[in-house]
């Protein structure tokens, strides 16, 4: 009698969900991705894939650089509003220490490349998941387009995850960071001259960042301390009021943005860690599992790590044991980064002139080598476990990452 192919239902077609679908598919599973939106997002932003995320992609045989055009290596520098540099990171130094420099891409290009690796019919738009129930040792996934039966459900349904709220009703939910953020992508023809690599500028309670993307476009973002729900009537006027006197090319960029293509989101993270990253036959990944502020640039990267680790553990025969091993493998790392990102945001958002001056002086005083060492646990922290053991055995073994990711790649 032929062995039944196991079925994974992934809830959400963002970077984490699509990475999970691809990773699990390459372990021999049938996959179905249920996305509540009616189609791919047409307005988006950029993402910087740090070396840890790139090594995770290596582990499943996916290279985002050629799949999305021509990858662009970046390293973020820090500036003052007048243009002076607080810190300048060297892509070559990052590549030498971690095996490669971070790679900047458009989010929609990355999700399209991941989706293209899935079989026809695996990705279903307009299929909101309303509930997950267990029956006879399998999961029944209730969707707007009908029910699905699955051996595992991977919840990648975002920061406001309905499945997280349903299965962890006593969790305190989200915590507002005190900042709102604007994001947009300027097409290549609209990018003014004088944009020199990726940079973030820190003012008093305000930040502005630019990241050149692979296709010649430019990802621009800004944050400001503001009440939750604050929405200016005129985005361009608001941004010029806040940033119009800052160094070049900030004012020129603001004059060229399309207000209709600017996203604004208040910045939230989880108020506390989840008690575990699984419940029954459901596992949570990415923002649904451990929403963090973007101050470390690790939100999407950790979603990729989650997906690849979970897929590796699901090679074993016992799904509940695999999900328990996933919690053991991922909960401590992701929560430590959530807390660290919150703290970093508080420092970056300082407003008192004396505190800001002390912060800037401290940043400038840190030697370049020490700045790099501070990234080791981020960029070298990806570990690739072996398959989950049978129930009752020790948690899946770590292979580790190692400098330059030699071991994390599973090679």
TASULWO-V35241 format. One record per helix or strand of 3 or more residues. SS is the DSSP state (2 for helix, 1 for strand). FROM is the first residue (numbers start at 1). TO is the last residue. Records with the same first field share a line. If there is no record, write none. Layout:
SS = FROM-TO + FROM-TO
This chain:
1 = 7-11 + 30-35 + 46-49 + 72-74 + 77-80 + 85-87 + 102-106 + 123-125 + 129-135 + 138-143 + 146-150 + 152-155 + 174-186 + 199-202 + 206-212 + 218-225 + 263-270 + 282-284
2 = 15-25 + 51-59 + 64-67 + 91-98 + 107-116 + 162-167 + 188-190 + 235-243 + 250-256 + 259-261 + 287-290 + 294-296 + 299-313 + 319-348 + 353-365 + 368-373 + 376-379 + 403-405
